[in-house]
Amino acid sequence: MEQPPRVDNEDVLFSFDPFELAESPSDQVPSWARAKVPHYRCPSQHLSVADSSVTAPTIESPLEDKISILGPEDRDIQLAGSSSSDDCVFMNASLPGKGKAKDLAYTLPPLLFSTSDVQYRAIDWPSPDPGSPAPTAGPSSYGSTHTSPPCASSHSDSQSPENSAQQLPGLTRVPSRRRSLSNLSIHSTRSLAARSMSRIKVKLGSASKGTGNLARRLLFRNKASAATTSVDLSPAGSVSDPFLGDLTTAGQRNCLPAWKNPEFQPCLNVELPSDARTHVQQSSEGKGRSYSSPLSQSVFDIVPRGNSDVFAPVPLVLQSVFDDALPRELKLQIFSALISLHEDEFQLWKSSGQWTISKASSSKYRWVGRDRGMRELVKLSRVSKAWRSLVFDGQLWMDVDLKAFPNLPVPFLLRLAETLGPFIKNIDLTGYTKLDHGTLGQVTTSLCVRSAPTIDFAYTQLLDVNLSGCNALTTQALHNVVIHSPFLRSLCVKGLKAVDNTTFDVLALCPHLTSLNMSRCSNINGDGLHRYANAVLGRHGQLALKELRLCGLEGIFDEALRVLGRAAPSLEILDLSYSRSLHNSALGAFVACTEEEKSTESVVLTAREAGREVRDNGRYRRRITKLRHLSLSNCRLLTDVACSNLAYAVPRLELLELASIGTAMKDEGLVRLLGTTPLLRKLDLEDNEEITDAVLSALTPSPPESTGSGSTQPLQTGQALEHLVVSFAVSLSNEAFLSLICNCPRLRVLEADSTCISGTVLKEFVRQAHEHNASDATLVAIDCRAVGETSVKDVAAITRPRKGWRAWDARKLAYLDGRDKEELKVGQDECDEKRIVLKSFYNWQTVDAVRAARERHRRNSRRAGNGPSDNLEDVAQTAGRTRWWSPSSGRRSPDTEALDGIVSDRGGCVIT
């Protein structure tokens, strides 16, 4: 007898085949062998040779004589051999001494299904298509290496083998290689349940591409259908294989979970990646091995593989309605409303009484209103790039007011100018000392509009520019801004050394300039002003100036003011204070008018009206100006003749400042000027000692006469008077003050310190202001010896020592605010607008008392944790500050013991 060819027992070709064991009836397998075979319990029928749905075809091959078929006796011997290794039944390890096969990992025993859960008829077992004429069978790629022997308690025990044979075709024995006991593997091959999901793979493509099964090639070498092996997962849930034929559809009358139903779609409208398909797992020798499952398709089979951690939280992406849905115009409107809301909130705080001194002194409320809104707007630019483009949109930054941010970084200013560009129209950089010529040059370049190809000139759209306090600027940088700003309307360069007379020549190129502030610029003089006005008149034009402030201008002369008067007929505000060289004749030249100027509004005066000698029969023509505010304070060369020169030429004058002119200021010229200014609201005559009651009489309007209805009286001087300053005018009497107070209904502020004002005038002013319900009414009576303590005490209930204001800059002044509800039991509310501000010697003592009370309260608060404070010690330490007048306690009477134990018998004020 020929010996079979010697083959390798460890090759995957000779793995234990469960279908070969299934051919033997259960009664032919010994009980000691069946105990070692894993069982699948089923509720109905078990898989046996008689009722198997797989029929093996007959093989006609020349090698049939050399291939022995394993009989029942051989299986008994093999099972008997495997029973000696109970401990290694479920271990996937190679036999010792072999070393060809790959060591397999430990696996768990196969799953046991209860009789009420799984039915074999419902499981996707390989079965031939009923309509197939020639079913074929072969080694199943879907079977596990664990067999399913018949169950004695199954439902199929009641059926006879004969009936089963009539229903299903018989099973033809499949040729296999004869194996010895030593060839049997004592290790259980891994099942689907024990294997990792990531390593489950199915063999795809042609079988000829890799090392195939020798028996399969010998069995199906003449069949064209065996050219390729493929697995088709059809939508109906059926699995097809060319070697096994079409399999029955899974999911019919099964008791598996719903996700095992092929019709169940766990992921709707989801496109799986290409790597979600299963693949063939190759062994180390390059030979394919199938570890597929006998169960139906699972939902986990289609879960895509990825490198990401499955336990990582899934990012939740929320749609931003603001960013995705709203148009850009509405977004900008929302950001603009943010600034308006801060302004409205600040106004609401002030009107509702929530804005207090303690809140204003807090660093949290250093910026309020628009300044706070701008800060919050800049903070929002950090959210995203989209928000950054919205925040720095030019429509929100047409007015750039950085006065409240003097320490702003230079890069931010440059980025702001570069981003906003020509949208900026008003820029205020007051006090920005970091602004040098290089920075200003870059800012100017960024603000310039890109000119058209036909226009070789770049210009900005700036209208208002404030550079006061920017002392690091140069003349060239300043002129560069002015030259590139042809639409400039307002320019403030107060106190800059970079301003010189050539700046006037550059300003002549700005025809729309209406406001110019060059006060305290030490490098300019009257010659530059003369050239500025002459340059405009040389072009037969006029200056659009309405406000001109040249405080401290040196070298001013008559011709300069004459040309200025002709070139600027619309001038309303003129400030020539502290001009030491300004003379009376210069003011006369400013309002002078010739016969040729017929188009100019003028008035003809007699010698008496013009303030000349009475014997003079000449006529004097004066130009009627539009001045509303004229400041000539501290011009030491002026006299009352200057007032006579201005008479009848300033009928619209509202504010007149003639302080500190000296003894040369007399009543005559001043009274003549006041008689022609009925709209006067403020008059400053401080430190003019020579004025008398005649000036107050000129300011006092006549009592209104009772006339018939419909008739109107011309407005008199003094009826619009609100603010009067006559400090150091020692010649003024109480009667003149009383007449002025009673006949000027709008008078709110009276500064009369170092005068002969008495307590009667003080009480009358306080009473009139209280009756008129005036806001911030003020009476200054410092160093007025006729004002006694009793008068001050009588009006203490409606007065306050100072005019307090709630702001961050006022925090060091320590105003007393009634809204803070400080329990000091001393002082008066200094922030109440309805209280009259009364400044006198006794009121200043109240301010000192409030300061001492706060210090005492602060010390008591610090000592509260260590025990009760010693009030006597506090009083002793502040004994030098306790001699103040308090409205609540009154003045100490004579022979009253002071707080320090000293008996005081003085009836006057006590100075310590």
NORNORGI-V934134 format. One record per residue. N is the residue number from 1. PSI is psi as a letter, one per 40 degrees, with the letter a starting at -180 (NA if undefined). OMEGA is omega in radians with two decimals (999 if undefined). D_LAST is the distance of its C-alpha to the last C-alpha in whole Angstrom. Layout:
N:PSI:OMEGA:D_LAST  N:PSI:OMEGA:D_LAST
//
This chain:
1:h:-3.09:143  2:i:3.09:141  3:h:3.08:137  4:i:3.14:134  5:i:-3.12:132  6:h:-3.13:130  7:i:-3.14:126  8:h:-3.12:123  9:d:-3.09:122  10:e:3.12:118  11:i:3.14:118  12:e:3.11:116  13:d:-3.06:120  14:f:3.06:121  15:i:-3.08:118  16:h:-3.06:119  17:h:-3.13:120  18:d:-3.12:119  19:d:3.08:122  20:d:3.09:125  21:d:-3.13:124  22:e:3.14:123  23:e:-3.09:127  24:h:3.11:128  25:i:-3.09:128  26:d:-3.13:126  27:e:3.12:129  28:e:3.13:130  29:h:3.14:127  30:i:3.14:127  31:d:-3.14:124  32:d:3.08:123  33:d:3.14:122  34:d:-3.12:121  35:d:-3.09:118  36:e:-3.09:117  37:h:3.12:117  38:h:-3.08:114  39:i:2.95:114  40:h:-3.10:113  41:h:-3.10:113  42:i:-3.10:114  43:d:-3.02:115  44:c:-3.02:118  45:i:3.05:120  46:i:-3.09:120  47:h:3.13:121  48:a:-3.14:124  49:d:-3.05:127  50:d:-3.03:129  51:e:-3.14:126  52:i:3.13:124  53:e:-3.12:124  54:h:-3.13:124  55:h:-3.11:128  56:h:3.12:128  57:i:3.12:131  58:h:-3.07:134  59:h:3.07:134  60:h:-3.05:137  61:i:3.09:136  62:d:-3.12:138  63:e:-3.09:136  64:d:-3.13:136  65:d:-3.08:139  66:e:-3.10:136  67:h:3.14:133  68:i:3.13:134  69:h:-3.11:132  70:h:-3.12:131  71:i:3.14:132  72:d:-3.13:131  73:d:3.13:133  74:d:-3.14:131  75:d:3.10:127  76:d:-3.13:128  77:d:3.14:128  78:d:3.13:125  79:d:3.10:123  80:d:3.12:125  81:d:-3.14:123  82:e:-3.10:120  83:e:3.13:120  84:e:-3.13:119  85:g:-3.10:116  86:d:-3.06:114  87:e:-3.06:111  88:e:-3.09:111  89:d:-3.03:112  90:f:3.11:109  91:h:-3.14:107  92:g:-3.14:108  93:i:-3.13:109  94:i:3.08:111  95:i:-3.13:114  96:i:3.09:114  97:e:-3.10:116  98:c:3.04:116  99:e:3.13:113  100:d:-3.08:114  101:i:3.14:112  102:h:3.11:108  103:h:-3.13:106  104:i:-3.10:105  105:i:3.11:102  106:i:3.13:102  107:i:3.11:103  108:i:3.06:103  109:i:3.11:106  110:i:-3.10:107  111:i:3.08:106  112:h:-3.12:108  113:h:3.12:108  114:i:-3.07:108  115:e:-3.08:111  116:e:-3.02:109  117:d:-2.96:107  118:h:3.02:109  119:h:-3.13:113  120:d:-3.14:115  121:e:-3.13:116  122:e:-3.12:113  123:i:-3.06:112  124:g:3.05:112  125:i:3.08:115  126:h:3.13:117  127:i:-3.12:120  128:i:3.07:123  129:h:-3.13:123  130:d:-3.13:125  131:e:-3.12:127  132:h:-3.10:127  133:d:-3.07:131  134:g:-3.14:131  135:i:3.11:128  136:i:3.13:127  137:i:3.12:125  138:a:3.11:123  139:h:-3.08:121  140:h:3.03:118  141:e:-3.11:114  142:e:-3.13:113  143:i:3.06:114  144:i:3.10:112  145:e:3.04:114  146:h:-3.10:113  147:i:3.09:116  148:g:-3.12:117  149:i:-3.11:120  150:i:3.12:121  151:h:-3.11:119  152:d:-3.08:122  153:e:-3.09:120  154:i:-3.12:119  155:d:-3.09:121  156:e:3.12:123  157:d:-3.12:125  158:e:-3.13:127  159:i:-3.12:129  160:i:3.08:132  161:d:-3.14:132  162:d:3.12:135  163:d:3.12:133  164:d:3.13:130  165:d:3.10:133  166:d:-3.09:134  167:d:-3.05:131  168:i:3.10:129  169:i:-3.12:131  170:i:-3.09:132  171:h:3.09:130  172:h:-3.09:132  173:h:3.13:131  174:h:3.13:129  175:h:3.11:131  176:i:3.13:128  177:i:3.12:129  178:h:-3.12:130  179:i:3.06:127  180:i:3.13:128  181:d:-3.13:125  182:e:-3.13:124  183:e:-3.11:123  184:h:3.10:121  185:h:3.14:117  186:e:-3.11:116  187:i:3.10:112  188:h:3.11:111  189:i:-3.07:110  190:h:3.05:107  191:i:-3.14:106  192:d:-3.11:104  193:d:-3.08:102  194:e:-3.08:101  195:i:3.11:101  196:i:-3.12:98  197:d:-3.10:97  198:e:-3.11:96  199:e:3.09:100  200:h:-3.11:102  201:i:-3.13:104  202:h:-3.11:107  203:h:-3.13:110  204:i:3.04:110  205:a:-3.05:112  206:i:3.10:116  207:e:-3.11:117  208:e:-3.08:119  209:d:3.14:116  210:a:3.11:115  211:h:-3.05:117  212:a:3.12:119  213:h:-3.10:121  214:d:3.13:124  215:d:3.14:126  216:d:3.11:124  217:d:3.11:125  218:d:-3.06:129  219:d:-3.02:129  220:f:-3.11:127  221:d:-3.11:129  222:e:-3.10:131  223:h:-3.12:129  224:d:-3.10:127  225:e:-3.12:124  226:e:-3.11:123  227:d:-3.11:122  228:i:3.02:118  229:h:-3.11:116  230:i:3.08:113  231:h:-3.11:111  232:h:3.04:111  233:g:-3.09:108  234:i:3.10:109  235:d:-3.12:107  236:e:3.09:109  237:e:-3.12:108  238:i:3.12:112  239:h:-3.10:112  240:i:3.11:115  241:h:-3.14:117  242:d:3.13:120  243:d:-3.08:121  244:e:-3.08:121  245:a:3.11:121  246:h:-3.14:119  247:i:-3.13:117  248:i:-3.13:117  249:h:-3.13:113  250:i:3.05:111  251:e:3.13:109  252:h:3.11:112  253:f:3.10:111  254:i:3.13:109  255:f:3.12:107  256:i:3.10:104  257:i:-3.05:101  258:d:-3.10:100  259:e:3.07:99  260:e:3.09:102  261:h:-3.12:104  262:d:-3.11:105  263:e:-3.14:104  264:h:-3.14:100  265:g:-3.08:98  266:d:-3.09:94  267:g:-3.12:93  268:h:3.05:93  269:f:3.13:93  270:h:3.10:92  271:h:-3.12:94  272:i:3.09:95  273:i:-3.09:94  274:d:-3.13:98  275:e:3.10:97  276:e:3.13:97  277:i:3.10:101  278:i:-3.08:102  279:i:3.14:104  280:h:3.11:107  281:h:-3.11:106  282:i:3.08:108  283:i:-3.10:108  284:d:3.12:108  285:e:-3.14:112  286:e:-3.12:111  287:h:-3.11:113  288:i:3.11:112  289:h:-3.09:111  290:h:3.06:110  291:f:-3.09:108  292:i:-3.04:108  293:i:3.04:108  294:e:-3.11:110  295:i:-3.12:108  296:i:-3.09:107  297:h:-3.14:104  298:i:3.11:101  299:d:-3.14:98  300:e:3.14:96  301:e:-3.11:99  302:e:3.09:97  303:h:-3.11:94  304:i:3.09:93  305:i:3.12:92  306:i:3.14:89  307:e:-3.11:87  308:i:3.13:84  309:h:-3.10:83  310:e:3.14:84  311:e:3.10:81  312:h:-3.13:78  313:h:3.13:77  314:h:-3.13:78  315:h:3.13:75  316:h:-3.10:75  317:h:3.12:74  318:h:3.13:73  319:h:3.11:73  320:h:3.14:70  321:d:-3.12:71  322:d:-3.07:68  323:d:-2.99:69  324:d:-2.99:73  325:d:-3.03:73  326:i:3.03:71  327:i:-3.05:71  328:d:-3.12:69  329:d:3.12:68  330:d:3.09:67  331:d:3.11:65  332:d:3.10:63  333:d:3.12:62  334:d:3.12:61  335:d:3.07:59  336:d:3.10:57  337:d:3.10:57  338:d:3.12:54  339:d:3.13:52  340:d:3.13:52  341:d:3.09:52  342:d:3.08:48  343:d:3.12:47  344:d:3.13:48  345:d:3.12:47  346:d:3.09:43  347:d:3.10:44  348:d:3.08:45  349:d:-3.11:42  350:d:-3.11:40  351:d:-3.11:42  352:e:3.12:42  353:e:3.13:38  354:e:-3.14:39  355:h:-3.05:37  356:i:3.12:33  357:d:3.14:30  358:d:3.10:31  359:d:-3.14:34  360:d:3.14:34  361:e:3.13:31  362:i:3.13:34  363:d:3.11:36  364:d:-3.10:39  365:f:3.09:39  366:d:3.09:38  367:h:3.13:41  368:i:3.09:42  369:b:-3.08:44  370:d:3.14:47  371:d:3.11:45  372:d:3.11:45  373:d:3.12:49  374:d:3.10:50  375:d:3.12:49  376:d:3.13:51  377:d:3.12:54  378:d:3.11:54  379:d:3.14:53  380:e:3.13:57  381:e:3.14:58  382:e:-3.07:59  383:d:-3.11:61  384:i:3.11:64  385:d:3.11:66  386:d:3.11:67  387:d:3.11:63  388:d:3.11:62  389:d:3.10:64  390:d:-3.10:63  391:d:-3.10:59  392:f:3.01:60  393:i:-3.06:62  394:d:-3.12:61  395:d:3.13:61  396:e:-3.02:58  397:f:3.09:56  398:d:3.07:57  399:h:-3.14:53  400:g:-3.14:52  401:h:-3.13:48  402:f:-3.12:46  403:d:-3.13:43  404:e:-3.11:41  405:g:-3.09:43  406:e:-3.12:42  407:f:-3.13:43  408:h:3.12:47  409:i:-3.14:49  410:d:3.12:52  411:d:3.11:55  412:d:3.12:54  413:d:3.12:53  414:d:3.12:57  415:d:3.11:59  416:d:3.14:57  417:d:-3.13:58  418:d:-3.10:62  419:d:-3.06:62  420:d:3.08:61  421:b:-3.03:63  422:e:3.12:63  423:d:-3.08:62  424:h:3.11:58  425:d:3.13:57  426:h:-3.13:54  427:h:-3.12:52  428:h:-3.14:48  429:f:-3.11:47  430:h:3.09:43  431:e:-3.13:41  432:g:-3.05:44  433:e:-3.14:44  434:e:-3.09:47  435:h:3.10:49  436:a:-3.06:51  437:d:3.13:54  438:d:3.13:57  439:d:3.13:55  440:d:3.09:55  441:d:3.10:59  442:d:3.10:60  443:d:3.14:58  444:d:3.12:60  445:d:-3.13:63  446:d:-3.11:62  447:e:-3.08:61  448:i:3.06:64  449:h:3.10:67  450:h:-3.05:71  451:i:3.12:73  452:i:-3.14:76  453:d:-3.12:79  454:e:-3.12:80  455:h:-3.11:76  456:g:3.13:75  457:h:3.10:71  458:h:-3.07:68  459:i:3.08:66  460:i:3.08:63  461:f:-3.14:62  462:h:3.08:58  463:d:-3.12:57  464:h:3.14:53  465:h:3.11:51  466:h:-3.11:48  467:f:-3.14:47  468:h:-3.11:44  469:e:3.10:42  470:g:-2.99:45  471:e:-3.11:45  472:e:-3.10:48  473:i:3.05:50  474:i:-3.12:53  475:d:-3.13:54  476:d:3.13:58  477:d:3.12:56  478:d:3.13:55  479:d:3.11:58  480:d:3.10:60  481:d:-3.08:58  482:d:-3.11:58  483:d:-3.11:62  484:e:3.12:63  485:g:-3.09:61  486:e:-3.12:63  487:e:-3.05:62  488:h:3.12:58  489:d:-3.09:56  490:h:3.13:52  491:h:3.11:51  492:h:3.12:47  493:f:-3.04:47  494:h:3.04:43  495:e:-3.12:42  496:h:3.08:45  497:e:3.13:47  498:e:-3.13:50  499:h:3.08:50  500:a:-3.07:52  501:d:3.09:55  502:d:3.09:57  503:d:3.06:55  504:d:3.13:56  505:d:3.13:60  506:d:-3.13:60  507:d:3.09:58  508:e:3.11:61  509:e:-3.14:63  510:g:-3.06:61  511:e:-3.09:62  512:e:-3.09:60  513:h:-3.13:57  514:e:-3.12:55  515:h:-3.12:51  516:h:3.13:50  517:h:3.12:46  518:f:-3.12:46  519:i:3.08:43  520:f:3.02:41  521:h:-2.97:45  522:e:-3.05:45  523:e:3.09:48  524:i:3.11:50  525:a:-3.10:50  526:d:3.14:52  527:d:3.10:55  528:d:3.09:55  529:d:3.13:54  530:d:3.11:57  531:d:-3.14:60  532:d:3.14:58  533:d:-3.14:59  534:d:-3.14:62  535:d:3.13:64  536:d:3.12:64  537:d:3.10:65  538:d:3.08:68  539:e:-3.14:69  540:f:3.12:69  541:a:3.13:66  542:i:3.09:63  543:i:3.08:60  544:e:-3.07:59  545:h:2.98:55  546:e:3.13:53  547:h:3.13:49  548:h:-3.13:49  549:h:-3.12:45  550:f:-3.12:45  551:h:3.13:42  552:e:-3.14:41  553:h:-3.14:45  554:i:3.05:46  555:f:-3.14:49  556:i:-3.08:50  557:i:-3.00:53  558:d:-3.08:55  559:d:3.14:58  560:d:3.14:56  561:d:3.09:54  562:d:3.13:57  563:d:3.12:59  564:d:3.12:56  565:d:3.13:57  566:d:-3.08:60  567:d:-3.10:60  568:g:-3.13:58  569:e:-3.10:58  570:e:-3.08:57  571:h:-3.12:53  572:d:-3.13:51  573:h:3.14:47  574:h:-3.14:47  575:h:3.10:44  576:f:-3.12:44  577:i:-3.14:40  578:f:3.02:39  579:h:-3.01:42  580:d:-3.09:42  581:e:-3.11:46  582:h:-3.08:46  583:i:-3.13:48  584:d:-3.09:49  585:d:3.13:52  586:d:3.09:52  587:d:3.07:51  588:d:3.10:54  589:d:-3.12:56  590:d:-3.10:54  591:e:-3.11:56  592:i:-3.11:59  593:h:-3.13:62  594:i:3.14:66  595:d:-3.10:69  596:d:-3.10:70  597:g:-3.09:68  598:d:-3.12:69  599:e:-3.11:68  600:h:3.10:65  601:h:-3.05:63  602:i:3.14:62  603:i:3.14:61  604:h:-3.05:63  605:i:3.02:60  606:i:-3.13:61  607:d:3.12:59  608:d:-3.13:57  609:d:-3.14:56  610:e:3.12:56  611:f:3.11:53  612:a:-3.13:56  613:i:-3.07:58  614:d:-3.11:59  615:e:3.13:63  616:h:-3.14:63  617:e:-3.08:65  618:i:3.09:65  619:i:-3.07:64  620:h:3.13:62  621:h:3.14:62  622:i:3.12:59  623:h:3.12:59  624:h:-3.10:57  625:i:3.08:55  626:f:-3.10:54  627:h:3.04:50  628:d:-3.13:48  629:h:3.13:45  630:h:-3.13:44  631:h:3.12:41  632:f:-3.10:41  633:i:3.08:37  634:f:2.97:36  635:g:-2.92:40  636:e:-3.13:39  637:e:-3.12:43  638:i:3.05:43  639:a:3.10:43  640:e:3.05:44  641:d:3.08:48  642:d:3.09:47  643:d:3.10:46  644:d:3.12:50  645:d:-3.14:52  646:e:-3.11:50  647:h:-3.13:51  648:e:-3.12:54  649:e:-3.12:54  650:g:-3.10:51  651:e:-3.14:52  652:e:-3.07:51  653:h:-3.14:47  654:d:-3.13:45  655:h:-3.14:42  656:h:-3.10:41  657:h:3.14:38  658:f:-3.07:38  659:i:3.01:34  660:f:3.04:33  661:d:3.05:36  662:a:-3.06:35  663:e:-3.12:36  664:e:3.14:40  665:h:-3.11:40  666:i:-3.09:41  667:d:-2.95:42  668:d:-3.11:46  669:d:-3.13:46  670:d:3.12:43  671:d:3.12:45  672:d:3.12:48  673:d:-3.11:47  674:d:3.13:45  675:e:-3.11:48  676:e:-3.13:50  677:g:-3.10:48  678:e:-3.11:48  679:e:-3.06:47  680:h:3.13:44  681:d:3.14:41  682:h:3.10:38  683:h:-3.12:37  684:h:3.12:35  685:f:-3.10:34  686:i:3.06:31  687:f:3.01:30  688:g:-2.96:33  689:e:-3.02:32  690:e:-3.14:35  691:i:-3.06:36  692:a:3.14:37  693:e:3.13:38  694:d:3.12:41  695:d:3.10:40  696:d:3.09:38  697:d:3.11:41  698:d:3.12:43  699:e:-3.08:41  700:h:3.13:42  701:i:3.10:45  702:i:3.10:48  703:i:-3.13:48  704:h:3.12:51  705:i:3.11:54  706:h:-3.14:56  707:i:3.14:59  708:i:3.14:62  709:i:3.12:62  710:d:3.13:63  711:h:-3.13:61  712:i:3.09:58  713:i:3.10:56  714:i:-3.12:55  715:h:-3.13:51  716:i:3.08:49  717:h:-3.14:46  718:d:3.13:43  719:d:3.10:45  720:e:-3.07:44  721:h:3.14:40  722:d:-3.02:38  723:h:3.14:35  724:h:3.12:34  725:h:3.13:31  726:f:-3.12:31  727:i:3.13:27  728:e:3.03:27  729:g:-2.98:30  730:e:-3.09:29  731:e:-3.12:32  732:i:-3.08:32  733:i:3.11:32  734:d:-3.14:31  735:d:3.10:35  736:d:3.09:36  737:d:-3.13:33  738:d:3.12:35  739:d:3.13:38  740:d:-3.09:38  741:d:-3.08:36  742:d:-3.05:39  743:e:3.08:41  744:g:-3.02:40  745:d:-3.09:41  746:e:-3.09:40  747:h:-3.12:37  748:d:-3.05:34  749:h:3.09:31  750:h:3.11:30  751:h:-3.06:27  752:f:3.11:26  753:i:-3.11:23  754:f:3.04:22  755:a:-3.12:25  756:f:-3.12:26  757:i:-3.08:26  758:i:3.12:25  759:d:3.12:25  760:d:3.09:29  761:d:3.13:29  762:d:-3.12:27  763:d:-3.14:28  764:d:3.12:32  765:d:3.14:31  766:d:-3.13:30  767:d:3.13:33  768:d:-3.14:35  769:d:3.13:34  770:d:3.11:34  771:d:3.13:38  772:e:3.13:39  773:f:-3.11:38  774:i:3.12:36  775:h:3.10:35  776:f:3.04:32  777:i:-3.02:31  778:h:3.02:28  779:h:-3.14:26  780:h:-3.12:24  781:f:3.13:22  782:i:3.13:19  783:f:3.02:18  784:h:-3.01:20  785:d:-3.14:19  786:e:3.11:22  787:h:-3.10:21  788:i:-3.12:19  789:d:-3.13:17  790:d:-3.14:21  791:d:3.13:23  792:d:-3.14:21  793:d:-3.11:21  794:d:-3.11:25  795:e:-3.06:25  796:d:-3.06:23  797:d:-3.09:26  798:e:-3.14:28  799:i:3.10:25  800:i:-3.05:23  801:d:-3.10:20  802:i:3.07:22  803:g:-3.10:26  804:i:3.09:26  805:i:-3.02:30  806:h:3.12:32  807:i:3.13:33  808:d:-3.11:33  809:e:-3.12:31  810:e:-3.04:28  811:d:-3.11:27  812:e:3.10:24  813:e:3.02:23  814:f:3.07:23  815:i:3.09:23  816:h:-3.10:24  817:h:3.12:27  818:d:3.12:29  819:d:3.11:32  820:e:3.09:31  821:f:3.04:30  822:h:-3.11:27  823:g:3.14:26  824:d:3.14:22  825:f:3.12:23  826:i:3.10:20  827:i:-3.11:20  828:i:-3.13:23  829:h:-3.07:26  830:e:-3.13:25  831:e:3.11:29  832:h:-3.07:30  833:d:-3.09:32  834:e:3.05:33  835:i:3.14:29  836:h:3.10:28  837:h:-3.13:25  838:h:-3.11:23  839:h:3.11:20  840:i:-3.13:17  841:d:-3.06:14  842:d:3.09:14  843:d:3.08:16  844:d:3.06:14  845:d:3.08:11  846:d:3.10:15  847:d:3.09:15  848:d:3.13:12  849:d:3.11:13  850:d:3.12:17  851:d:3.13:16  852:d:3.13:14  853:d:3.11:17  854:d:3.11:20  855:d:3.11:19  856:d:3.10:19  857:d:3.13:22  858:d:3.10:23  859:d:3.11:23  860:d:3.12:25  861:d:3.12:28  862:d:-3.12:28  863:e:-3.09:28  864:d:-3.14:31  865:d:-3.12:34  866:e:3.14:33  867:i:-3.14:32  868:h:-3.12:30  869:i:3.11:26  870:h:-3.09:24  871:d:-3.13:21  872:d:3.10:20  873:d:3.10:19  874:d:-3.13:18  875:d:3.14:15  876:d:-3.13:15  877:d:-3.10:14  878:f:-3.09:12  879:d:-3.13:10  880:e:-3.11:7  881:e:-3.07:8  882:e:3.14:9  883:g:3.11:8  884:i:3.13:10  885:h:3.13:13  886:h:-3.14:16  887:d:-3.08:19  888:d:-3.08:21  889:d:3.11:19  890:i:-3.14:18  891:i:3.09:16  892:h:3.12:15  893:i:3.12:18  894:i:-3.12:17  895:f:3.08:18  896:h:-3.11:17  897:h:3.13:16  898:i:-3.09:13  899:d:-3.14:14  900:e:3.09:13  901:e:-3.13:15  902:h:3.13:13  903:h:-3.12:15  904:h:3.12:13  905:e:-3.13:15  906:h:3.13:13  907:e:3.14:15  908:a:-3.13:13  909:i:-3.13:10  910:h:3.13:6  911:h:-3.12:4  912:NA:999:0
//
